[in-house]
Amino acid sequence: MTALKVAFYCSDIAHEIIPRVPPGELPHLYAKRDIKRYYLALAYEREAFDFTPGEAGLICDAIQGIDWHAEENIWMLPGVVSEAAHRHGLGEKWGADIDVLTKKLRGQTLIRLMAILDAAERFLNIDLGTTEAKLKDVGLIK
């Protein structure tokens, strides 16, 4: 396993971290624990994905180039995918029914939308391999 040191300021979420830290304990250990929980939740949610390769590819194509740093934008994922798909002909490109995919996305919970977005972003960061292999690697398809 590669050692990686990550450091960041978290004033915007300090109000979430501090109540979880027992007196005398180090806040960074609890932030690390919570990040691990988040990644565990994403992995759990990926198990429930039921996308076709075309739908998964369309999602990845549709989110390309969008800044998703504002977490409140996660709820916009279904609309963003639908709009990009219609505007750029992604349904035809990927052989996917845009309306069926949009309905699937609109029925997801927030954590599942986060897992979909996370997997799609990871797909876009993989350089090598076939599209289908990359979609499997990130968990968007079985």
C-alpha angles and dihedrals in degrees: 000000000000116000111233127179115206122186128176142156113247106186090136091059101028088106087062097045103042097062089055095055117089115225111280094017126117115257094213091064090057093045088053091049091051092049089052089051090051092052090047090053091050091051091049092050093049088063089067096052113122102180125144115230088255093052092046092049091048092053091051092047092048096053096046112125096011119127106231097176093115103081092204088068092069090089088060093063096098093050094044092051093046094048094046091046093053094042096048102032092246094152091063093040093054099030092240132136105241095201093051091048093047090052090050091051095046090056094058129106121241093257091049090051087051090052091049092049092045092051092047092050090050090049089055090052096054113096104183133058139041120301092250093049091050092048088053093045092057093042100246091124133023 
